[in-house]
Amino acid sequence: MRTCVVAFILSIVAFVAGCAYFPHTSIYWGGFELGAAGDAELLWDGEASGGAKTLTVTHPTIAPGGFARVTNRDTGRALIARVIAQGADADTSRISAGAAARLGIGQDDRSSGYVEEIVAQVGPASWYGKAFHGRPTASGETYDQNAMTAAHRFLPFGTWVRITAEATGRSAVARINDRGGFIKGRVIDVSKRVAERVGFRDRGIAIVRVEALRDR
């Protein structure tokens, strides 16, 4: 019992020390860096914006392939949507049926909202290796700890991301092929190889900036 208590205390000390190491945690902790955006009329667009099970949006200025945080001012609900097209109306964003349902907008309803482009995510990243090597990922691929891959909560499989460790300034490009980062505040889980490239394999966790790349 005494050994367990000592181990628990040491783990708490290590956690606190690790948090003290992280730069900029008071600015972004598992949050988003947001670009220019503004008010918009949110319209239900059904199949035209991706169907009932997808979270997509059109926007007059955000380029297709990007991501946006869409907020329904009437309900206070918000979600992350993939931008699939640039709309013609500067004050209108059309959302998929799936996004409309999540935001509380019916097929015949209109709502005022706010659309903000996601420039990057900033927050803690961790890596996973041997224990998962050779096991299937959420995309169906076999996990390879030596490949340049990563797990993300909502980015589509196949998306390429640039991951930059704030402490080292080192970057690596990885492909999303798994779901993860489910610990509260965690933005991404990367392979052992990615952690080596950006310089936090030995520490196990680091504050990173994650940018989705439109082309690769």
N, C-alpha and C positions, 0 to 999 in steps of 0.2 A: 504493500500500500504506500509506504513512504517513497519507494522508487517511482511509483506512478505520480504522486504529488509533485516530486521534484521535476519529473519529466514535463508535467503540465506547466509548472512555473517557468521552466526554461523555454517552453514553446511560446508562452505569452511574451517573455522578454525578447525572443527572436522576432516575433511578429511586430512588436513595438519598434525594435531597432530597424527592421526592414521598412516600416512605414516612414521612419525618420529619414531614411536614405532617399526615398522617392522625391524628386524635384517636382514642383508645380502641382502637387496633389490638391492644393487649395483652389486651383483654377479649374481643372477638369479631373473629375474622378469617375471614370466610366462614362463620361459625357460626350457631347458632340460639339465640334466647332462648326458653326453655322454661317453660311454665306448670305448674300443679299436676298431679301424676300419681301413679301408684302401681303396685304389683304387680298382675298380672292373670293369669288362666288364658287362654291363647290357644287358641281352638278353630277348626278348619277349617270354613268355612261355604259353600264352593263358590259356586254361582250366586246364592245369597241375598245375598252381599256384593259382587257385581259381576262374577263370572266369572273365567275362567282367565287373562286377560290384564291384569287391572286390579289395582291395589294399594289396597285399601280396607279399612276396619275399622269395627266398631261399638264404641261406648264408652258407659258409663253416665252420664258427666258432660260429656264434650266435645261441644259442639253440632255437629250435622250441618253440613257445609260447611267445617269446620275441618280442620286437618292435625295429624298426630301422628307422632312417631318411635317405632316399635315395635321393641323389642329382645327377642330370644329368649335367655333366660338360659342355656339348655342348650347352645346352639351359639355364642353371642356375635354372631350375625348381627343386623343392624339395617336398617331401611328407613323411608322416608317414605310414609305412607298417608293417603288422604283419608277423613275420617270421614263415613259416609253415614247413620248412624242411632244413636240412643241406646238401648243395650241395657237390659234389665230387671234383669239380675244385676249387682250392684255389683262383683263380683270377676271378671267374665268379659268378654273382648273377643273377638268373632268376626271372623276375617279371611278375605279372599277367597282363592280357590284360588291365584291368582297370588302373593299375599303369603305364603301358606303355603309355596309352593314355594321362594320366595326365602329364607324363614326356616328352611327345613329341617324343616317340619312336614307329616307325611303325613295323609291323609284320616281315618285312625282314631287319630291321635296327639293328645295334649294336651301343652302345654308351659307352663312358667312364664315370664312375660315382664314387661316394663316398658313402659308406654305413657305418653309425655310429650307434652302439647299443645305445638305450635309456635305461640308468640305472634308471633314475627317472626324474620326473618333480618337479620343485620347483617354488612356487609362491603363490599368494593369493587364499584362499579358503573362501567360504561363506556357510551359511546353509539356508535351507528353511523348513518351518514348517506348522503351522496351516492353512495358506491360501491355501495350496496345499494338505492337508491331505484328503485322500479319493478320490482324483482325479486320473485319469489314467496317468501313466508315458509313456514315449516314447516306452518302451518295451511292453506295454500293461498291466503290473501289476498295481495294485492299490497302490498309494503312501501311505506309513505309516511313519509318522514322528518319530515314536518310534522304527523303524527297523534300522538295520545296513546296510544302503544302500547309494548310491551316484550317482551323475549325472556327466558324462564325455563326452567330445566332440567326441572322436574317439575310446576309448577302447570298445571292444565288450561287449554286455550285458552278464552278468554272470561272468565277470572277477572279481576276488577278488584283492583288493588293500590294501596296508598298508599305512595309512595316519598318518604322524607324524607332530605335531605342533612344529615349531622350538623354539618358546618362552617358551613352557612348557616342551618339551621333551616327552610328552605323545603321545602314539600311539593307533590306533584302526584299525581293519580290517573290511572292508565294501565290499559289492557286488555292481557292477555297474548295475543299472536297468533303467537308465534314461539318457537323453541327457541334457547337461547344462555346465555351466561355460562359457556362451557366452559373458559376459562382457569382454572387451579387457584386456588381461593379466591374467584373472582368469583361474586357472587350473582345479578346481573341485568345485562342489556344493555338500554338504553333508546333510544328515538328521539331525534333531535336536538332536537325540540320539548320533550320531557320534560327533557332535560339543560338546556335554556335555562330552563325553569320553576323547576327546583330549584337552578340556579346553578353548574353545573360544566361547561358547554359548552366554555369556553376552556381549562380545565385538562385535560379529557378523561377524568378518572377521579376518583371521590370515594367516601368511606365513606357508605353509606346504610343506612337501616332500611326493610325491605320488610314490609308487613303485608297479608295477604290479606283482602279485605273480603267479608263474607258476603252483603251486599245492596248493590245499586247502582241 
